[in-house]
Amino acid sequence: MSTETTVEPTPAAPPPAKAPQRSGLPSWAVQGLVSLSAIVLALVVGAILIIVGDDQVKATIGYFGAAPMDTISAALSAVGEAYKALAVGALGGVTPITESLTQATPLICGGLAVSLAFRTGLFNIGAQGQLIVGAILAGYVGFAWHLPPVLHLVLAVIAGLIGGAIWGGVVGLLKARTGAHEVIVTIMLNYVAIYLLQWLLTTPTFRRPGRTDPISPIVDANAQYPQFGSTRLHAGFILALLAAVFVWWLLNRSTVGFELRAVGANPDASRTAGMSVGRAYIIAMVVAGALAGLAGTQQVLGTDLPLTDGVAATVGFDAITVALLGRGTPLGTVLAGLLFGALNAGGLQMQLLTQTPLTLTTVLQAVIVLFVAAPALVRSVFRFLPKQRGAGAVLAKGWNG
């Protein structure tokens, strides 16, 4: 009897998986498109909030079934008028434009302070405290010393840089020597700086003679940033742009900057390669603190002039959102600072003309950052956006790629 062997047919190999389509655009262009899309989405969210809070729209909702166009017309009118007032207040002439630049000036320097730390793998939440200490020293030199022009301003600015650098350097030193987490340390130092300023303004040295409220003497004219014409825009804006150029050079054209970026990308590998991780942390926080201190000088020597307990406002915290929107790059931080400055300046006009709450601009800023931090969400809405490998992890890694 013969036995026949049955040969099973070999199953066909599955077709090769399609490689994901990647964009031919450079990384910065893809990230820029995502950021612009995030801004558009934020404006849509803002429009919804305007419609929900508008009294005229609420009045037409009651008879929406009978006359739906009345509600639609009221909604479009509310959004159009609010955003028109926002644009006019930010860009509608020389005065609005210079006011937008004035508002953006400290945001740019504060954003650079946060961005530089990000690139080194550190989360500098202490720009507010560094700004305050810089403002304290700059303000003191400005109103307590009496020096010739130029020299007085230069020394006041240097004092502000030193103050911020010391406050940031403490964080870097503790991180390098003890491993203390920079987020906790910077948050605590923020409170120390705030209460230090409040106490100083109660002392005879810092309190203005004849006043009982916490306000310092006005900074001498020789220590004030020169202003452009009759506007509030001052030479501190030029220093902010120069600071951005300096940060770009430091990160991309210097040996120290290479070490900072290497440590931010992989501290273990950098240590194996012979780099001093602790030294990089100290340098990054000293320079970041100096940049925040520069923002403090722009407040007390250029915009506010007297030193008060509100001299920092929320600039140090807004700087974090500026750095996030700018994706940790000097150019992106400058553009983000200009955007937020325009929103701050235009928001006042929007509130004045349309009674739209000023807090709407804060909501817009927060929503913009929310969408920037979630690129997958933005791409789910705008399907045409090109994809980029690892784009979703850019924020988490501090934009070191």
Disulfide bonds with the S-S distance in Angstrom:
none
